[in-house]
Amino acid sequence: MQKLSDFLKKYPHARILDIGTGVGNFIDLISTVNDEYDEIVGIDILDRAIQAAMINFKDKPRIRFEKMDVLNMTFPEASFDIVCLSNSLHHLSNVDETFIAMKKVLKNGGAILINEMKSDNLNQSQMSHLLLHHFSAEIDRFLGITHYDTFSRNKILKIASESSGLNVKSDWDMIFDEPQSVQKDVVSYIELLDRQVSRLGDSPKRPDFQEKANLIKEHLQSNGISSATQVLLVLVK
């Protein structure tokens, strides 16, 4: 996390935008490693995510949230020093348009941060995370929702540089240290697999997905689970 902290110190008193913020996980990370920001704004299209994020950060007045689509943002042009997109690249059906919108609200000299879990060079415990994600993505696609499998590190770099039209100034892997108790606690993830299968209702494909879920459960029980390595890219406008 030191590299992220050192990077953020280059933008003191920054206004930061987090796109597809969810419940604010990436905001929690960046606000923890560096507290020298003026404001952080998180946007998401899901009401439940914004409501949860507001609760999570209710005691932090410099952090706020709005329900907003990245392709229809109402912020003034060049109004943010840093724009973040964390673990959302694989959800985008309109990558080029998203980067155009991000660059529009970014100041000249400002930075885009792309944080994305990667699919390569993972240990068996991290592979559990990958298998869970791929399973959820496959069910989403079956239900007509845009959700790609996890990209390799090189693929993330290629998408970001080509779609943004910006050079990747720096990049590094982020590995999260987790206690053994977390790595081996698989009950909640087995329940998550069952909930994902239940989304299929009476679909004739449900038995096929259930079989895949059972194989993932076996992997979880044998190897535990820990967070997949994430790659963080810095692109400067």
N, C-alpha and C positions, 0 to 999 in steps of 0.2 A: 504493500500500500504506500510505501515511501515515494515511489515514482509518481503516483497520482497526487500525493500531497505536494511534492516539489513542483509538479506542473501547475496546480491550482494557485500556488504562491506567485506565479508569474502574472496572475490576473487579480490583484488585490481590489477589493470593493466591487467585485463583479456582479452583474446581473446574469443569472443562469436560468436557462429554460430546459426542462426535462420533458421530452415528448414520449407519449405512451407510458406515462409514469406508473400506471397500476396503483399499488398501495404505497408507492414512494420508496421502494427498496434502494434504488440508485441514489436518490436524494439523501437517504439516510447515510449511505456510504460517503458521498462527497462532503456532506456537512459534518461528518465525524472526523474525517482526515484533515479538513481545513475549515476553520470558522470565520475566515476573513472575507465574507461575501456580503453584499448589500441586500440581495434578494434572490430567492430561488422560486421559480414558478413551475409547477407540474401540471401538465395537461393530459387528458385521456378522454375517450369517447364514451366510456362506461360510467354510468351514474354510481353504481355500487363501488367501483374502484375509487372514484373521487370522494365519496362519502367516507370510505374507510381511511383514505389518506388524510383527510381533514381531521379525523379522530386521532390518527397516529401522531400528527404533528401539531395538535391543538395548543401546545405550550411553546411553540416556536414562531413568533410573530413575523420573522423575516421569510418564512416559507408559506406559500399559499398555493391553492389548487383551483383549476377551472375546468369545466367540461368543454372540450374543444377538439375539433378535428384538425390535424396538422395541415390538411389541404385547404382549410378555410379559417386560418388564424386571423385574429383581429388586432394583433400587436402591430405597432408602428414598424416600418422598415428600420433595419440596423439598430435595434433596441436592446440586443443582448450581446454580452461578451463571450458567452459559452453556450452552445446548444448541444444537448445530450440525447442520444438514442440508445437505450440500454435493453438488450435482449428483446428487441422488437424487429430487427432487420428481417428475421425469418417469418414475420407475420405480414409483411408488406406485399401488396399486389401491385403497387405503383411506386417503385423504388425511386425512379428518376424524378417524378413529381414531388416526392417527399423531400429529396435533397434540394430541389429548387426552392421549395417553401422554407426549408431550414436556412439556406443561404440568404434568403430575402430578409429574415429578421436578425441576421448576424451582422455585427459591425465588421468593417474592414480591419483585418488584423486579428479578428476573433477566431475562436477555435470550435470545431465540431468534434465531440467525443462520441465514438462508437464503441459500445461495450457489448460483446456477444459471446455466448458460450460456444466452444468449438468441439469438433467431433474427433479430432485426431490426438494421438499420444495420451490416451487416458488409461488409468489403471482399472482393474476390474470393479472396484467400488464406484468409481466415477462412471464406468460403463452402465451401471444400474440407472444412474441419472439420465444418461443418453437414451437407454432403452425406453424408459418411462416417457421421455419427451417425444421420441419417435412414435410411440404408440398413441399418445394423445394427438399428435399431429396427423396421423393416419386416420383416426376417427373424425377429427375436424374436417379433413378433406373429403371423407365419405359423406359428411353432412353438409358439404358445400361451403366450408369456411376456409379461407386462405391460411395455410399453416404449413410451412416447409420443414423438412427434416433439418437437423442441425448441420451447419456448414463447416467445412474444414477451415483451418486458419488461412490458407492461401485463397480460398474462395471468398472469405470475409474481406480480405484485403483487396481482392479484385473487384468485388461488388462496390465497395466503398469508394475506391479511387475512380473507377469508370463512371459510376452513377453521379458522383459529386463533381467530377471534373477538377478535383483538388488533389494535391500530392499528400500522401501519408507522411507527415513529418516525423512521427515516432510511433512505435507500437511495442507492447509488451504483454506477457501473459500474467494473469492474476489468478493465483491459487489460494483458496480460502482454507485456513487451518480450522479443523473441526474436531471436537472431542470424540473419542472412541464411542461414547454412549450414543452420540448422534449418528455416527457412521453405521452402527449396528441396529439402530431402532427402525425396523422395517414395517411395523404393524400399520402405521398411518399410510404408508405408500402402497401397501397391499389393498387397503381400503380405498385408496385413490384409484387404483386399477379397476376395482369393482364398480366404483361410481362412473368411471369412463365407459365401461361396458354397458352400464344401465342407460346411458344416453342413447343407445341404439334401439331401445324399445323392443318391438316385435320384429325387427328387421331379420330377414333370412340370413344375413351375414353375421348375426350375433354369435352363433356357435364358433365361427372362424376366428372372430376377435377374442372370444373367451379362451380359445386354445392358445392364442398368442399371449394373452394376459397370464395364463398359467405358467408358460415358459419363463416370462419375466419374473413372476413370483419366485420361481425356483432359483433364478439368478440372484434375486434380492436376498433370499434366505441363505444362500451360500456365500455371498460376497459383501453383504451390507450395502450401504449407499452413502456417497459423499458428493459434494458439488463438483460438477465438471469444471475444468479449467476454462477461464474466460480470457478472451483477448481484447485489449483496449487499444483503440487507434486514435491518434490525434491528427486532425486535418485542419490546416490554417487557411483562412480566406485571404 
